[in-house]
Amino acid sequence: MRPALASRAIIFIHKGSMSAQIPRYILWSSDRLDASEPFQRRWLLRQTLLHGLAEDIRTLDFDEINRELDLLDLPPDIDSLWRTYLRQRSGSK
């Protein structure tokens, strides 16, 4: 079972915290991540979209996903899912 601490860590990052504890199922190679560094922030976004739980994904900034999607190098099926969702979401505003 995955730890329940994920959403709190992601919220910290997306509120602009300089660093935060990230759950091991998202960040397994280190204990910390510098969210102010664009490469690391983008990497965390990708990892969360690939390995995060629904509660983790709910905490993400969908406008940021939309801005970064071309740079995330997601697998085709996940990329397509997000492009479709974001297109529908923007059309419903």
JOFENTA-V380899 format. One record per helix or strand of 2 or more residues. SS is the DSSP state (2 for helix, 1 for strand). FROM is the first residue (numbers start at 0). TO is the last residue. If there is no record, write none. Layout:
ss:from:to
SS:FROM:TO
SS:FROM:TO
This chain:
ss:from:to
2:5:13
1:18:20
1:31:33
2:37:50
2:53:57
2:61:70
2:75:90
